[in-house]
């Protein structure tokens, strides 16, 4: 699974790249949207093997580094 640009038409200027100059991390293209909570949206591309495993019932795991800070609310969903 790899992160890809989440650009939605009309939001191109809102795209940022987290960890762009941090080689210890995978760069994460994301959109920072306006609104309550200022949501950050990222998009992930699955390869054929990952899609097959999910279709066979495999779970998706999410790891989030919090560095001893508060755990921020998250939401995972499947795009249309």
mmJSON file of the N, C-alpha and C atoms, coordinates in Angstrom:
{"data_MODEL":{"atom_site":{
"group_PDB":["ATOM","ATOM","ATOM","ATOM","ATOM","ATOM","ATOM","ATOM","ATOM","ATOM","ATOM","ATOM","ATOM","ATOM","ATOM","ATOM","ATOM","ATOM","ATOM","ATOM","ATOM","ATOM","ATOM","ATOM","ATOM","ATOM","ATOM","ATOM","ATOM","ATOM","ATOM","ATOM","ATOM","ATOM","ATOM","ATOM","ATOM","ATOM","ATOM","ATOM","ATOM","ATOM","ATOM","ATOM","ATOM","ATOM","ATOM","ATOM","ATOM","ATOM","ATOM","ATOM","ATOM","ATOM","ATOM","ATOM","ATOM","ATOM","ATOM","ATOM","ATOM","ATOM","ATOM","ATOM","ATOM","ATOM","ATOM","ATOM","ATOM","ATOM","ATOM","ATOM","ATOM","ATOM","ATOM","ATOM","ATOM","ATOM","ATOM","ATOM","ATOM","ATOM","ATOM","ATOM","ATOM","ATOM","ATOM","ATOM","ATOM","ATOM","ATOM","ATOM","ATOM","ATOM","ATOM","ATOM","ATOM","ATOM","ATOM","ATOM","ATOM","ATOM","ATOM","ATOM","ATOM","ATOM","ATOM","ATOM","ATOM","ATOM","ATOM","ATOM","ATOM","ATOM","ATOM","ATOM","ATOM","ATOM","ATOM","ATOM","ATOM","ATOM","ATOM","ATOM","ATOM","ATOM","ATOM","ATOM","ATOM","ATOM","ATOM","ATOM","ATOM","ATOM","ATOM","ATOM","ATOM","ATOM","ATOM","ATOM","ATOM","ATOM","ATOM","ATOM","ATOM","ATOM","ATOM","ATOM","ATOM","ATOM","ATOM","ATOM","ATOM","ATOM","ATOM","ATOM","ATOM","ATOM","ATOM","ATOM","ATOM","ATOM","ATOM","ATOM","ATOM","ATOM","ATOM","ATOM","ATOM","ATOM","ATOM","ATOM","ATOM","ATOM","ATOM","ATOM","ATOM","ATOM","ATOM","ATOM","ATOM","ATOM","ATOM","ATOM","ATOM","ATOM","ATOM","ATOM","ATOM","ATOM","ATOM","ATOM","ATOM","ATOM","ATOM","ATOM","ATOM","ATOM","ATOM","ATOM","ATOM","ATOM","ATOM","ATOM","ATOM","ATOM","ATOM","ATOM","ATOM","ATOM","ATOM","ATOM","ATOM","ATOM","ATOM","ATOM","ATOM","ATOM","ATOM","ATOM","ATOM","ATOM","ATOM","ATOM","ATOM","ATOM","ATOM","ATOM","ATOM","ATOM","ATOM","ATOM","ATOM","ATOM","ATOM","ATOM","ATOM","ATOM","ATOM","ATOM"],
"id":[1,2,3,4,5,6,7,8,9,10,11,12,13,14,15,16,17,18,19,20,21,22,23,24,25,26,27,28,29,30,31,32,33,34,35,36,37,38,39,40,41,42,43,44,45,46,47,48,49,50,51,52,53,54,55,56,57,58,59,60,61,62,63,64,65,66,67,68,69,70,71,72,73,74,75,76,77,78,79,80,81,82,83,84,85,86,87,88,89,90,91,92,93,94,95,96,97,98,99,100,101,102,103,104,105,106,107,108,109,110,111,112,113,114,115,116,117,118,119,120,121,122,123,124,125,126,127,128,129,130,131,132,133,134,135,136,137,138,139,140,141,142,143,144,145,146,147,148,149,150,151,152,153,154,155,156,157,158,159,160,161,162,163,164,165,166,167,168,169,170,171,172,173,174,175,176,177,178,179,180,181,182,183,184,185,186,187,188,189,190,191,192,193,194,195,196,197,198,199,200,201,202,203,204,205,206,207,208,209,210,211,212,213,214,215,216,217,218,219,220,221,222,223,224,225,226,227,228,229,230,231,232,233,234,235,236,237,238,239,240],
"type_symbol":["N","C","C","N","C","C","N","C","C","N","C","C","N","C","C","N","C","C","N","C","C","N","C","C","N","C","C","N","C","C","N","C","C","N","C","C","N","C","C","N","C","C","N","C","C","N","C","C","N","C","C","N","C","C","N","C","C","N","C","C","N","C","C","N","C","C","N","C","C","N","C","C","N","C","C","N","C","C","N","C","C","N","C","C","N","C","C","N","C","C","N","C","C","N","C","C","N","C","C","N","C","C","N","C","C","N","C","C","N","C","C","N","C","C","N","C","C","N","C","C","N","C","C","N","C","C","N","C","C","N","C","C","N","C","C","N","C","C","N","C","C","N","C","C","N","C","C","N","C","C","N","C","C","N","C","C","N","C","C","N","C","C","N","C","C","N","C","C","N","C","C","N","C","C","N","C","C","N","C","C","N","C","C","N","C","C","N","C","C","N","C","C","N","C","C","N","C","C","N","C","C","N","C","C","N","C","C","N","C","C","N","C","C","N","C","C","N","C","C","N","C","C","N","C","C","N","C","C","N","C","C","N","C","C","N","C","C","N","C","C"],
"label_atom_id":["N","CA","C","N","CA","C","N","CA","C","N","CA","C","N","CA","C","N","CA","C","N","CA","C","N","CA","C","N","CA","C","N","CA","C","N","CA","C","N","CA","C","N","CA","C","N","CA","C","N","CA","C","N","CA","C","N","CA","C","N","CA","C","N","CA","C","N","CA","C","N","CA","C","N","CA","C","N","CA","C","N","CA","C","N","CA","C","N","CA","C","N","CA","C","N","CA","C","N","CA","C","N","CA","C","N","CA","C","N","CA","C","N","CA","C","N","CA","C","N","CA","C","N","CA","C","N","CA","C","N","CA","C","N","CA","C","N","CA","C","N","CA","C","N","CA","C","N","CA","C","N","CA","C","N","CA","C","N","CA","C","N","CA","C","N","CA","C","N","CA","C","N","CA","C","N","CA","C","N","CA","C","N","CA","C","N","CA","C","N","CA","C","N","CA","C","N","CA","C","N","CA","C","N","CA","C","N","CA","C","N","CA","C","N","CA","C","N","CA","C","N","CA","C","N","CA","C","N","CA","C","N","CA","C","N","CA","C","N","CA","C","N","CA","C","N","CA","C","N","CA","C","N","CA","C","N","CA","C","N","CA","C","N","CA","C","N","CA","C","N","CA","C","N","CA","C","N","CA","C"],
"label_alt_id":[null,null,null,null,null,null,null,null,null,null,null,null,null,null,null,null,null,null,null,null,null,null,null,null,null,null,null,null,null,null,null,null,null,null,null,null,null,null,null,null,null,null,null,null,null,null,null,null,null,null,null,null,null,null,null,null,null,null,null,null,null,null,null,null,null,null,null,null,null,null,null,null,null,null,null,null,null,null,null,null,null,null,null,null,null,null,null,null,null,null,null,null,null,null,null,null,null,null,null,null,null,null,null,null,null,null,null,null,null,null,null,null,null,null,null,null,null,null,null,null,null,null,null,null,null,null,null,null,null,null,null,null,null,null,null,null,null,null,null,null,null,null,null,null,null,null,null,null,null,null,null,null,null,null,null,null,null,null,null,null,null,null,null,null,null,null,null,null,null,null,null,null,null,null,null,null,null,null,null,null,null,null,null,null,null,null,null,null,null,null,null,null,null,null,null,null,null,null,null,null,null,null,null,null,null,null,null,null,null,null,null,null,null,null,null,null,null,null,null,null,null,null,null,null,null,null,null,null,null,null,null,null,null,null,null,null,null,null,null,null],
"label_comp_id":["UNK","UNK","UNK","UNK","UNK","UNK","UNK","UNK","UNK","UNK","UNK","UNK","UNK","UNK","UNK","UNK","UNK","UNK","UNK","UNK","UNK","UNK","UNK","UNK","UNK","UNK","UNK","UNK","UNK","UNK","UNK","UNK","UNK","UNK","UNK","UNK","UNK","UNK","UNK","UNK","UNK","UNK","UNK","UNK","UNK","UNK","UNK","UNK","UNK","UNK","UNK","UNK","UNK","UNK","UNK","UNK","UNK","UNK","UNK","UNK","UNK","UNK","UNK","UNK","UNK","UNK","UNK","UNK","UNK","UNK","UNK","UNK","UNK","UNK","UNK","UNK","UNK","UNK","UNK","UNK","UNK","UNK","UNK","UNK","UNK","UNK","UNK","UNK","UNK","UNK","UNK","UNK","UNK","UNK","UNK","UNK","UNK","UNK","UNK","UNK","UNK","UNK","UNK","UNK","UNK","UNK","UNK","UNK","UNK","UNK","UNK","UNK","UNK","UNK","UNK","UNK","UNK","UNK","UNK","UNK","UNK","UNK","UNK","UNK","UNK","UNK","UNK","UNK","UNK","UNK","UNK","UNK","UNK","UNK","UNK","UNK","UNK","UNK","UNK","UNK","UNK","UNK","UNK","UNK","UNK","UNK","UNK","UNK","UNK","UNK","UNK","UNK","UNK","UNK","UNK","UNK","UNK","UNK","UNK","UNK","UNK","UNK","UNK","UNK","UNK","UNK","UNK","UNK","UNK","UNK","UNK","UNK","UNK","UNK","UNK","UNK","UNK","UNK","UNK","UNK","UNK","UNK","UNK","UNK","UNK","UNK","UNK","UNK","UNK","UNK","UNK","UNK","UNK","UNK","UNK","UNK","UNK","UNK","UNK","UNK","UNK","UNK","UNK","UNK","UNK","UNK","UNK","UNK","UNK","UNK","UNK","UNK","UNK","UNK","UNK","UNK","UNK","UNK","UNK","UNK","UNK","UNK","UNK","UNK","UNK","UNK","UNK","UNK","UNK","UNK","UNK","UNK","UNK","UNK","UNK","UNK","UNK","UNK","UNK","UNK"],
"label_asym_id":["A","A","A","A","A","A","A","A","A","A","A","A","A","A","A","A","A","A","A","A","A","A","A","A","A","A","A","A","A","A","A","A","A","A","A","A","A","A","A","A","A","A","A","A","A","A","A","A","A","A","A","A","A","A","A","A","A","A","A","A","A","A","A","A","A","A","A","A","A","A","A","A","A","A","A","A","A","A","A","A","A","A","A","A","A","A","A","A","A","A","A","A","A","A","A","A","A","A","A","A","A","A","A","A","A","A","A","A","A","A","A","A","A","A","A","A","A","A","A","A","A","A","A","A","A","A","A","A","A","A","A","A","A","A","A","A","A","A","A","A","A","A","A","A","A","A","A","A","A","A","A","A","A","A","A","A","A","A","A","A","A","A","A","A","A","A","A","A","A","A","A","A","A","A","A","A","A","A","A","A","A","A","A","A","A","A","A","A","A","A","A","A","A","A","A","A","A","A","A","A","A","A","A","A","A","A","A","A","A","A","A","A","A","A","A","A","A","A","A","A","A","A","A","A","A","A","A","A","A","A","A","A","A","A","A","A","A","A","A","A"],
"label_entity_id":["1","1","1","1","1","1","1","1","1","1","1","1","1","1","1","1","1","1","1","1","1","1","1","1","1","1","1","1","1","1","1","1","1","1","1","1","1","1","1","1","1","1","1","1","1","1","1","1","1","1","1","1","1","1","1","1","1","1","1","1","1","1","1","1","1","1","1","1","1","1","1","1","1","1","1","1","1","1","1","1","1","1","1","1","1","1","1","1","1","1","1","1","1","1","1","1","1","1","1","1","1","1","1","1","1","1","1","1","1","1","1","1","1","1","1","1","1","1","1","1","1","1","1","1","1","1","1","1","1","1","1","1","1","1","1","1","1","1","1","1","1","1","1","1","1","1","1","1","1","1","1","1","1","1","1","1","1","1","1","1","1","1","1","1","1","1","1","1","1","1","1","1","1","1","1","1","1","1","1","1","1","1","1","1","1","1","1","1","1","1","1","1","1","1","1","1","1","1","1","1","1","1","1","1","1","1","1","1","1","1","1","1","1","1","1","1","1","1","1","1","1","1","1","1","1","1","1","1","1","1","1","1","1","1","1","1","1","1","1","1"],
"label_seq_id":[1,1,1,2,2,2,3,3,3,4,4,4,5,5,5,6,6,6,7,7,7,8,8,8,9,9,9,10,10,10,11,11,11,12,12,12,13,13,13,14,14,14,15,15,15,16,16,16,17,17,17,18,18,18,19,19,19,20,20,20,21,21,21,22,22,22,23,23,23,24,24,24,25,25,25,26,26,26,27,27,27,28,28,28,29,29,29,30,30,30,31,31,31,32,32,32,33,33,33,34,34,34,35,35,35,36,36,36,37,37,37,38,38,38,39,39,39,40,40,40,41,41,41,42,42,42,43,43,43,44,44,44,45,45,45,46,46,46,47,47,47,48,48,48,49,49,49,50,50,50,51,51,51,52,52,52,53,53,53,54,54,54,55,55,55,56,56,56,57,57,57,58,58,58,59,59,59,60,60,60,61,61,61,62,62,62,63,63,63,64,64,64,65,65,65,66,66,66,67,67,67,68,68,68,69,69,69,70,70,70,71,71,71,72,72,72,73,73,73,74,74,74,75,75,75,76,76,76,77,77,77,78,78,78,79,79,79,80,80,80],
"pdbx_PDB_ins_code":[null,null,null,null,null,null,null,null,null,null,null,null,null,null,null,null,null,null,null,null,null,null,null,null,null,null,null,null,null,null,null,null,null,null,null,null,null,null,null,null,null,null,null,null,null,null,null,null,null,null,null,null,null,null,null,null,null,null,null,null,null,null,null,null,null,null,null,null,null,null,null,null,null,null,null,null,null,null,null,null,null,null,null,null,null,null,null,null,null,null,null,null,null,null,null,null,null,null,null,null,null,null,null,null,null,null,null,null,null,null,null,null,null,null,null,null,null,null,null,null,null,null,null,null,null,null,null,null,null,null,null,null,null,null,null,null,null,null,null,null,null,null,null,null,null,null,null,null,null,null,null,null,null,null,null,null,null,null,null,null,null,null,null,null,null,null,null,null,null,null,null,null,null,null,null,null,null,null,null,null,null,null,null,null,null,null,null,null,null,null,null,null,null,null,null,null,null,null,null,null,null,null,null,null,null,null,null,null,null,null,null,null,null,null,null,null,null,null,null,null,null,null,null,null,null,null,null,null,null,null,null,null,null,null,null,null,null,null,null,null],
"Cartn_x":[0.859,0.0,0.905,0.594,1.418,0.531,0.987,0.195,0.312,-0.807,-0.837,-1.556,-1.438,-2.055,-3.567,-4.113,-5.559,-6.293,-5.639,-6.205,-7.612,-8.49,-9.875,-9.985,-10.611,-10.718,-11.221,-10.486,-10.812,-10.017,-9.33,-8.555,-7.057,-6.605,-5.192,-4.25,-4.615,-3.729,-3.668,-4.559,-4.573,-3.654,-3.068,-2.232,-0.908,-0.5,0.793,1.449,2.764,3.484,4.097,3.545,4.11,5.379,6.369,7.649,8.399,8.208,8.845,10.367,10.954,12.409,12.85,12.131,12.465,12.643,13.869,14.092,13.709,13.584,13.195,11.705,10.939,9.505,9.152,8.028,7.483,6.751,7.1,6.382,4.884,4.063,2.617,1.937,1.493,0.702,-0.68,-1.155,-2.439,-3.085,-4.366,-5.111,-5.462,-5.237,-5.702,-6.937,-8.079,-9.339,-9.775,-10.618,-11.204,-12.393,-12.781,-13.956,-13.618,-14.627,-14.462,-13.38,-12.42,-11.34,-10.226,-10.411,-9.417,-8.92,-9.79,-9.432,-8.29,-7.469,-6.384,-6.773,-6.781,-7.198,-6.008,-5.783,-4.764,-5.437,-4.813,-5.346,-4.272,-4.697,-3.763,-4.116,-3.113,-3.278,-2.854,-3.751,-3.447,-2.968,-2.004,-1.587,-2.53,-2.377,-3.29,-3.276,-2.104,-2.017,-2.777,-2.64,-3.351,-4.861,-5.283,-6.722,-7.261,-6.485,-6.896,-7.013,-6.028,-6.07,-7.263,-7.571,-8.736,-10.014,-10.102,-11.284,-11.474,-10.375,-10.446,-10.659,-10.843,-11.178,-10.08,-8.926,-7.853,-8.291,-7.789,-8.088,-7.082,-7.434,-6.525,-6.072,-4.773,-4.219,-3.765,-3.931,-3.487,-2.53,-1.321,-0.356,-0.174,-0.292,-0.162,0.809,1.843,2.815,2.249,2.279,1.745,2.819,4.007,5.147,4.758,4.026,3.589,2.629,2.082,1.081,-0.312,-1.332,-2.699,-2.934,-3.797,-4.154,-5.25,-4.971,-5.942,-7.003,-8.247,-9.298,-8.962,-9.304,-9.085,-10.361,-10.411,-11.53,-10.953,-11.319,-10.91,-12.176,-12.082,-13.236,-12.774,-13.691,-13.412,-14.011,-13.185,-13.692,-14.616,-15.399,-16.316,-15.607],
"Cartn_y":[-1.159,0.0,1.221,2.161,3.363,4.6,5.705,6.932,7.56,8.075,8.786,10.116,10.984,12.304,12.182,12.846,12.807,13.964,14.652,15.888,15.667,16.517,16.562,17.825,17.758,18.965,20.164,21.251,22.468,22.629,21.577,21.627,21.47,21.63,21.425,22.254,23.474,24.344,23.946,23.078,22.661,21.465,20.878,19.694,20.066,19.256,19.376,17.999,17.969,16.7,16.645,15.8,15.608,14.761,15.059,14.316,14.376,15.448,15.595,15.502,16.082,16.084,15.297,14.225,13.375,11.941,11.57,10.265,9.07,9.265,8.147,7.822,8.691,8.489,8.446,7.827,7.808,9.135,9.897,11.156,10.89,11.746,11.566,12.772,12.635,13.711,13.734,14.922,15.031,16.373,16.443,17.69,18.13,19.399,19.965,20.789,20.341,20.984,21.952,22.882,23.81,23.117,23.59,23.036,22.571,22.087,21.657,20.588,20.814,19.863,19.962,20.78,20.948,19.582,18.788,17.421,17.353,16.33,16.017,14.725,14.751,13.603,13.063,11.764,11.103,9.974,9.558,8.481,7.419,6.156,5.034,4.094,3.694,2.792,1.384,0.429,-0.96,-1.669,-2.594,-3.378,-4.588,-5.358,-6.473,-7.513,-7.79,-8.772,-8.295,-7.019,-6.476,-6.505,-6.153,-6.199,-7.624,-8.592,-9.994,-10.441,-10.077,-10.464,-9.845,-8.591,-7.927,-8.616,-8.947,-9.64,-10.991,-11.597,-12.891,-12.738,-11.504,-11.281,-10.707,-10.373,-9.782,-8.422,-8.08,-6.787,-5.734,-4.47,-3.357,-2.835,-2.702,-2.185,-0.745,0.089,1.474,1.702,2.179,2.523,4.033,4.661,6.113,6.453,7.22,7.646,8.843,8.784,9.898,10.573,9.985,10.589,11.145,10.352,10.692,11.875,12.273,13.328,12.721,13.543,13.013,12.253,11.272,10.5,11.245,11.651,12.409,11.488,11.945,11.137,10.868,9.684,9.332,8.718,8.632,7.971,7.255,5.997,5.258,4.956,5.008,4.698,4.199,3.643,3.172,4.183,4.645,5.644,4.978,5.796,5.285,5.099],
"Cartn_z":[0.0,0.0,0.0,-0.866,-0.919,-1.01,-0.42,-0.491,-1.875,-2.374,-3.657,-3.45,-4.408,-4.289,-4.118,-3.11,-2.898,-3.553,-4.476,-5.016,-5.565,-5.099,-5.545,-6.388,-7.58,-8.404,-7.589,-7.703,-6.968,-5.69,-5.244,-4.003,-4.248,-5.471,-5.799,-4.921,-4.64,-3.859,-2.388,-1.944,-0.54,-0.279,-1.338,-1.134,-0.474,0.489,1.166,1.139,1.361,1.458,2.866,3.72,5.053,4.93,5.741,5.791,4.462,3.708,2.397,2.474,3.49,3.647,4.872,5.173,6.305,5.791,5.412,4.785,5.647,6.961,7.819,7.708,7.036,6.854,5.376,5.076,3.725,3.502,2.467,2.217,2.031,2.612,2.576,1.943,0.672,0.078,0.738,1.049,1.745,1.438,1.719,1.629,3.042,3.339,4.606,4.262,4.726,4.388,5.473,5.115,6.074,6.721,7.866,8.527,9.924,10.613,11.995,12.102,12.944,13.14,12.12,11.072,10.005,9.521,8.885,8.5,7.486,7.641,6.715,5.999,4.658,3.865,3.08,3.193,2.373,1.596,0.509,-0.331,-0.467,-0.421,-0.455,-1.6,-2.349,-3.49,-3.073,-3.228,-2.915,-4.175,-4.011,-5.162,-5.296,-6.36,-6.628,-5.508,-4.948,-3.863,-2.622,-2.287,-1.124,-1.361,-2.563,-2.887,-2.754,-3.212,-3.125,-1.667,-0.85,0.563,1.27,0.958,1.56,1.109,-0.183,-0.7,-0.018,0.439,1.118,2.622,3.09,4.485,5.352,4.777,5.583,6.12,7.291,7.907,7.448,7.633,7.377,8.733,8.911,10.16,9.936,10.935,10.882,12.039,11.741,12.776,12.743,13.895,13.976,15.098,14.783,15.789,16.541,17.871,18.667,19.504,19.593,20.29,21.662,22.43,23.793,23.845,22.712,22.688,22.673,22.561,22.516,21.209,21.258,20.066,19.326,18.103,17.327,16.729,16.658,16.045,14.578,14.11,12.711,12.139,10.817,10.141,8.939,8.755,7.562,6.773,5.451,4.612,3.266,2.513,1.159,0.199,-0.764,-1.715,-2.726,-3.412,-4.43,-5.743],
"occupancy":[1.0,1.0,1.0,1.0,1.0,1.0,1.0,1.0,1.0,1.0,1.0,1.0,1.0,1.0,1.0,1.0,1.0,1.0,1.0,1.0,1.0,1.0,1.0,1.0,1.0,1.0,1.0,1.0,1.0,1.0,1.0,1.0,1.0,1.0,1.0,1.0,1.0,1.0,1.0,1.0,1.0,1.0,1.0,1.0,1.0,1.0,1.0,1.0,1.0,1.0,1.0,1.0,1.0,1.0,1.0,1.0,1.0,1.0,1.0,1.0,1.0,1.0,1.0,1.0,1.0,1.0,1.0,1.0,1.0,1.0,1.0,1.0,1.0,1.0,1.0,1.0,1.0,1.0,1.0,1.0,1.0,1.0,1.0,1.0,1.0,1.0,1.0,1.0,1.0,1.0,1.0,1.0,1.0,1.0,1.0,1.0,1.0,1.0,1.0,1.0,1.0,1.0,1.0,1.0,1.0,1.0,1.0,1.0,1.0,1.0,1.0,1.0,1.0,1.0,1.0,1.0,1.0,1.0,1.0,1.0,1.0,1.0,1.0,1.0,1.0,1.0,1.0,1.0,1.0,1.0,1.0,1.0,1.0,1.0,1.0,1.0,1.0,1.0,1.0,1.0,1.0,1.0,1.0,1.0,1.0,1.0,1.0,1.0,1.0,1.0,1.0,1.0,1.0,1.0,1.0,1.0,1.0,1.0,1.0,1.0,1.0,1.0,1.0,1.0,1.0,1.0,1.0,1.0,1.0,1.0,1.0,1.0,1.0,1.0,1.0,1.0,1.0,1.0,1.0,1.0,1.0,1.0,1.0,1.0,1.0,1.0,1.0,1.0,1.0,1.0,1.0,1.0,1.0,1.0,1.0,1.0,1.0,1.0,1.0,1.0,1.0,1.0,1.0,1.0,1.0,1.0,1.0,1.0,1.0,1.0,1.0,1.0,1.0,1.0,1.0,1.0,1.0,1.0,1.0,1.0,1.0,1.0,1.0,1.0,1.0,1.0,1.0,1.0,1.0,1.0,1.0,1.0,1.0,1.0,1.0,1.0,1.0,1.0,1.0,1.0],
"B_iso_or_equiv":[0.0,0.0,0.0,0.0,0.0,0.0,0.0,0.0,0.0,0.0,0.0,0.0,0.0,0.0,0.0,0.0,0.0,0.0,0.0,0.0,0.0,0.0,0.0,0.0,0.0,0.0,0.0,0.0,0.0,0.0,0.0,0.0,0.0,0.0,0.0,0.0,0.0,0.0,0.0,0.0,0.0,0.0,0.0,0.0,0.0,0.0,0.0,0.0,0.0,0.0,0.0,0.0,0.0,0.0,0.0,0.0,0.0,0.0,0.0,0.0,0.0,0.0,0.0,0.0,0.0,0.0,0.0,0.0,0.0,0.0,0.0,0.0,0.0,0.0,0.0,0.0,0.0,0.0,0.0,0.0,0.0,0.0,0.0,0.0,0.0,0.0,0.0,0.0,0.0,0.0,0.0,0.0,0.0,0.0,0.0,0.0,0.0,0.0,0.0,0.0,0.0,0.0,0.0,0.0,0.0,0.0,0.0,0.0,0.0,0.0,0.0,0.0,0.0,0.0,0.0,0.0,0.0,0.0,0.0,0.0,0.0,0.0,0.0,0.0,0.0,0.0,0.0,0.0,0.0,0.0,0.0,0.0,0.0,0.0,0.0,0.0,0.0,0.0,0.0,0.0,0.0,0.0,0.0,0.0,0.0,0.0,0.0,0.0,0.0,0.0,0.0,0.0,0.0,0.0,0.0,0.0,0.0,0.0,0.0,0.0,0.0,0.0,0.0,0.0,0.0,0.0,0.0,0.0,0.0,0.0,0.0,0.0,0.0,0.0,0.0,0.0,0.0,0.0,0.0,0.0,0.0,0.0,0.0,0.0,0.0,0.0,0.0,0.0,0.0,0.0,0.0,0.0,0.0,0.0,0.0,0.0,0.0,0.0,0.0,0.0,0.0,0.0,0.0,0.0,0.0,0.0,0.0,0.0,0.0,0.0,0.0,0.0,0.0,0.0,0.0,0.0,0.0,0.0,0.0,0.0,0.0,0.0,0.0,0.0,0.0,0.0,0.0,0.0,0.0,0.0,0.0,0.0,0.0,0.0,0.0,0.0,0.0,0.0,0.0,0.0],
"pdbx_formal_charge":[null,null,null,null,null,null,null,null,null,null,null,null,null,null,null,null,null,null,null,null,null,null,null,null,null,null,null,null,null,null,null,null,null,null,null,null,null,null,null,null,null,null,null,null,null,null,null,null,null,null,null,null,null,null,null,null,null,null,null,null,null,null,null,null,null,null,null,null,null,null,null,null,null,null,null,null,null,null,null,null,null,null,null,null,null,null,null,null,null,null,null,null,null,null,null,null,null,null,null,null,null,null,null,null,null,null,null,null,null,null,null,null,null,null,null,null,null,null,null,null,null,null,null,null,null,null,null,null,null,null,null,null,null,null,null,null,null,null,null,null,null,null,null,null,null,null,null,null,null,null,null,null,null,null,null,null,null,null,null,null,null,null,null,null,null,null,null,null,null,null,null,null,null,null,null,null,null,null,null,null,null,null,null,null,null,null,null,null,null,null,null,null,null,null,null,null,null,null,null,null,null,null,null,null,null,null,null,null,null,null,null,null,null,null,null,null,null,null,null,null,null,null,null,null,null,null,null,null,null,null,null,null,null,null,null,null,null,null,null,null],
"auth_seq_id":[1,1,1,2,2,2,3,3,3,4,4,4,5,5,5,6,6,6,7,7,7,8,8,8,9,9,9,10,10,10,11,11,11,12,12,12,13,13,13,14,14,14,15,15,15,16,16,16,17,17,17,18,18,18,19,19,19,20,20,20,21,21,21,22,22,22,23,23,23,24,24,24,25,25,25,26,26,26,27,27,27,28,28,28,29,29,29,30,30,30,31,31,31,32,32,32,33,33,33,34,34,34,35,35,35,36,36,36,37,37,37,38,38,38,39,39,39,40,40,40,41,41,41,42,42,42,43,43,43,44,44,44,45,45,45,46,46,46,47,47,47,48,48,48,49,49,49,50,50,50,51,51,51,52,52,52,53,53,53,54,54,54,55,55,55,56,56,56,57,57,57,58,58,58,59,59,59,60,60,60,61,61,61,62,62,62,63,63,63,64,64,64,65,65,65,66,66,66,67,67,67,68,68,68,69,69,69,70,70,70,71,71,71,72,72,72,73,73,73,74,74,74,75,75,75,76,76,76,77,77,77,78,78,78,79,79,79,80,80,80],
"auth_comp_id":["UNK","UNK","UNK","UNK","UNK","UNK","UNK","UNK","UNK","UNK","UNK","UNK","UNK","UNK","UNK","UNK","UNK","UNK","UNK","UNK","UNK","UNK","UNK","UNK","UNK","UNK","UNK","UNK","UNK","UNK","UNK","UNK","UNK","UNK","UNK","UNK","UNK","UNK","UNK","UNK","UNK","UNK","UNK","UNK","UNK","UNK","UNK","UNK","UNK","UNK","UNK","UNK","UNK","UNK","UNK","UNK","UNK","UNK","UNK","UNK","UNK","UNK","UNK","UNK","UNK","UNK","UNK","UNK","UNK","UNK","UNK","UNK","UNK","UNK","UNK","UNK","UNK","UNK","UNK","UNK","UNK","UNK","UNK","UNK","UNK","UNK","UNK","UNK","UNK","UNK","UNK","UNK","UNK","UNK","UNK","UNK","UNK","UNK","UNK","UNK","UNK","UNK","UNK","UNK","UNK","UNK","UNK","UNK","UNK","UNK","UNK","UNK","UNK","UNK","UNK","UNK","UNK","UNK","UNK","UNK","UNK","UNK","UNK","UNK","UNK","UNK","UNK","UNK","UNK","UNK","UNK","UNK","UNK","UNK","UNK","UNK","UNK","UNK","UNK","UNK","UNK","UNK","UNK","UNK","UNK","UNK","UNK","UNK","UNK","UNK","UNK","UNK","UNK","UNK","UNK","UNK","UNK","UNK","UNK","UNK","UNK","UNK","UNK","UNK","UNK","UNK","UNK","UNK","UNK","UNK","UNK","UNK","UNK","UNK","UNK","UNK","UNK","UNK","UNK","UNK","UNK","UNK","UNK","UNK","UNK","UNK","UNK","UNK","UNK","UNK","UNK","UNK","UNK","UNK","UNK","UNK","UNK","UNK","UNK","UNK","UNK","UNK","UNK","UNK","UNK","UNK","UNK","UNK","UNK","UNK","UNK","UNK","UNK","UNK","UNK","UNK","UNK","UNK","UNK","UNK","UNK","UNK","UNK","UNK","UNK","UNK","UNK","UNK","UNK","UNK","UNK","UNK","UNK","UNK","UNK","UNK","UNK","UNK","UNK","UNK"],
"auth_asym_id":["A","A","A","A","A","A","A","A","A","A","A","A","A","A","A","A","A","A","A","A","A","A","A","A","A","A","A","A","A","A","A","A","A","A","A","A","A","A","A","A","A","A","A","A","A","A","A","A","A","A","A","A","A","A","A","A","A","A","A","A","A","A","A","A","A","A","A","A","A","A","A","A","A","A","A","A","A","A","A","A","A","A","A","A","A","A","A","A","A","A","A","A","A","A","A","A","A","A","A","A","A","A","A","A","A","A","A","A","A","A","A","A","A","A","A","A","A","A","A","A","A","A","A","A","A","A","A","A","A","A","A","A","A","A","A","A","A","A","A","A","A","A","A","A","A","A","A","A","A","A","A","A","A","A","A","A","A","A","A","A","A","A","A","A","A","A","A","A","A","A","A","A","A","A","A","A","A","A","A","A","A","A","A","A","A","A","A","A","A","A","A","A","A","A","A","A","A","A","A","A","A","A","A","A","A","A","A","A","A","A","A","A","A","A","A","A","A","A","A","A","A","A","A","A","A","A","A","A","A","A","A","A","A","A","A","A","A","A","A","A"],
"auth_atom_id":["N","CA","C","N","CA","C","N","CA","C","N","CA","C","N","CA","C","N","CA","C","N","CA","C","N","CA","C","N","CA","C","N","CA","C","N","CA","C","N","CA","C","N","CA","C","N","CA","C","N","CA","C","N","CA","C","N","CA","C","N","CA","C","N","CA","C","N","CA","C","N","CA","C","N","CA","C","N","CA","C","N","CA","C","N","CA","C","N","CA","C","N","CA","C","N","CA","C","N","CA","C","N","CA","C","N","CA","C","N","CA","C","N","CA","C","N","CA","C","N","CA","C","N","CA","C","N","CA","C","N","CA","C","N","CA","C","N","CA","C","N","CA","C","N","CA","C","N","CA","C","N","CA","C","N","CA","C","N","CA","C","N","CA","C","N","CA","C","N","CA","C","N","CA","C","N","CA","C","N","CA","C","N","CA","C","N","CA","C","N","CA","C","N","CA","C","N","CA","C","N","CA","C","N","CA","C","N","CA","C","N","CA","C","N","CA","C","N","CA","C","N","CA","C","N","CA","C","N","CA","C","N","CA","C","N","CA","C","N","CA","C","N","CA","C","N","CA","C","N","CA","C","N","CA","C","N","CA","C","N","CA","C","N","CA","C","N","CA","C","N","CA","C","N","CA","C","N","CA","C"],
"pdbx_PDB_model_num":[1,1,1,1,1,1,1,1,1,1,1,1,1,1,1,1,1,1,1,1,1,1,1,1,1,1,1,1,1,1,1,1,1,1,1,1,1,1,1,1,1,1,1,1,1,1,1,1,1,1,1,1,1,1,1,1,1,1,1,1,1,1,1,1,1,1,1,1,1,1,1,1,1,1,1,1,1,1,1,1,1,1,1,1,1,1,1,1,1,1,1,1,1,1,1,1,1,1,1,1,1,1,1,1,1,1,1,1,1,1,1,1,1,1,1,1,1,1,1,1,1,1,1,1,1,1,1,1,1,1,1,1,1,1,1,1,1,1,1,1,1,1,1,1,1,1,1,1,1,1,1,1,1,1,1,1,1,1,1,1,1,1,1,1,1,1,1,1,1,1,1,1,1,1,1,1,1,1,1,1,1,1,1,1,1,1,1,1,1,1,1,1,1,1,1,1,1,1,1,1,1,1,1,1,1,1,1,1,1,1,1,1,1,1,1,1,1,1,1,1,1,1,1,1,1,1,1,1,1,1,1,1,1,1,1,1,1,1,1,1]
}}}
